[in-house]
Amino acid sequence: MLTFLLLPAIVMFGVSFSQNEKFKYFLAFISFVILWPIIELFLLPKPYNILSDYLVADKLDTYVLLVSSIVGIGVTLALLTLDKHVQVSPKAYRKFYRFFAVFWVGLIFSILSNHMGIYWIGLELATLSTVYMIKTNYTPATHKEAWNYMIVGAIAVSLILFGIILMYASAKPILGEDAMNFTLLLKHAKEIPSPFLFEMGFAITTVGMFVKMGFFPMNLWLANIERASFYPVAALFSGILESAVIVGFFRFSEIAMQVNYDHLFIFIFIYTILTIFIVAFLIFRAKDFMRLFSLSGVEHMALIVLFWVSGAPFAALLHFGAHAFLKPALFLSTGVLESNGKYKIAGALRGYKGKKGTLFWFLVSLFLLAIISLPPSPMFFSELYGFGAMINTAKQGDHILAMIGAILFLLVLLSIIFYRFVAIYQSMKYEGKEEEKTVYMSELLALIIFAISSISLLLPSTLTYLRSIS
Amino acid sequence: MVDFLIGLFLASLIVALFTTRLYKLFLWYSINSLMLGMLALVIGKNIDDDAMIITGIITIIVKAIGIPYILKNLSQKFHFIRQITPEIKVQYAIMLIPAILVFTFYLSAPITSMINTNANYVAISISSLFLSLLLMIEHKDVASKIIGFLSIENSLFLLGISATNGMPMLVELGIFFDLLMAIVVINLLFHKEEMKI
């Protein structure tokens, strides 16, 4: 099974050395092949041991892997026309694919790992390979941001390793070398002899993960990097890399919940609300699509984390799936939306002719309105479930009023973001000059895949599957 | 012996913080890694752990010899400026470094009290982590920041040895692999011209 999962990435790595200009069409086809082993994984009984107990496929990581694969397919399709929108050399193009393959290998290990060490190794591999993908855009600003990503990303990943070592040290007296195994740690969480040491490790790891996702205090870090790099990189960040980070958070927090739920909840609650508070105002001031979508991504990841620790894993996973499809779709659309300039929001949804053009602006409108949770977006339902779960959690303690106050505060912040997105949408549709823009078939196909995938999240069978994970 | 080596590990990192020449910085990083490798060898021999001995040997080959050699070659190839003046003046650094050491010993007291073996070594590895961060902060040039990042990795390795008597072999090898991958990426990042259209 592992061979079949890794095969598309290995073939992609090999083919990327080819000098033939047509190689990119073959690579787009290869990206579809990954779906076959993942569908096989869905059919197998869970948990399924892929590589001893180091790589184990359970319901959660099979879902995350499927979502990430669909994003990967969409991105490779959009990459076919990257050179039509931006200036990119053939050599840089080939290297982009080469590092995309390495990135994919790292992510498969990260997502499927049942071992803290292997999770970290996969994440580090994915982080390092992204550095070069950022640099494909040859400008001094991008060069600076690639270094910036390398250094801050390395610090974030180091923090994660630091926390992992402390968690390992806390559980080693009872589990020995198996103290890195997620399943065993979860099973013996209440027997950990030094819970404080584990909590310290968890807090440090969480801060490392939050830095990688652009949470407080690194809110603008990711947005600036995504602005400087080509738009498929931003799509990969929001749809795949953040999925790998968040799946790690899910695994670690499941154990931390068993160790001391109250400490975990208060820590995450304060951190995420602080992040959303800052991000809401940054979104209000955003003047270009990339920063707008990037900051909105931070807001949604904070909501996913908050729902997860509030005892609503169903809401968190639904929100996660919707965000993983909608955000890359929006990032990929920026290639067309910014055809006439990076900071031209007014009129960005005008000037599309023919069937392809009409379908494009319709889909982008749909994605823009879905990302701000307008019904029937999956995000609308996930937020309903999520806020409901937060109140249920508060009912069990003595802080119901504080929780209602916090939810109201969150709703005020979300309404600021809502207002900004609606204003931007109106400006895109009804203001500015009408300038003709070209939409290509491959990017339209990518958007259609994302639209179908988002809608399929609301199918009864999908919802039942997500409920069974929680 | 372990105390002596860990003292030299910390001392080499402190000296690196005051260095104003790039090649000297590479040398101090190499010595820092050599001490780390020897620590792994000595602790591995004391607790009879073959995996840690192998890790120690790989550390010496990769980090004490390989990486400084590659970085020196890169600096010659891309004509790095070899004068690296720290942003923090020496008189302030002299006060700041002991303050960080004392502060981290105090800060890590709740953690070290729970670790049965080598509690002081854990405190030293955490203070090394902060000093490595300081190394990254006090320099504007990229090469020194890379050494800072590599020193953070050394500090975490020391933490792994001291707090847990070594991480599983698989993880150690994975970390080495990632480190080599980081060097490849760093090498590519220095190639400024090849991507021009």
Interface residues (C-beta under 8 A of the other chain):
Chain A: Y54 Q87 V88 S89 K91 A92 K95 V102 G117 I118 W120 I121 E124 L125 L128 S129 V131 Y132 K135 T136 Y138 H143 A146 W147 M150 I151 A154 I155 S158 L161 F162 I165 L166 Y168 A169 S170 K172 P173 E177 M180 S194 F196 L197 M200
Chain B: P110 I111 M114 I115 N116 L129 L133 M136 V142 K145 F149 I152 E153 L156 L159 G160 A163 T164 N165 M167 P168 L170 V171 G174 I175 F177 D178 M181 A182 V185 I186 L188 L189 K192 E194 M195 K196 I197
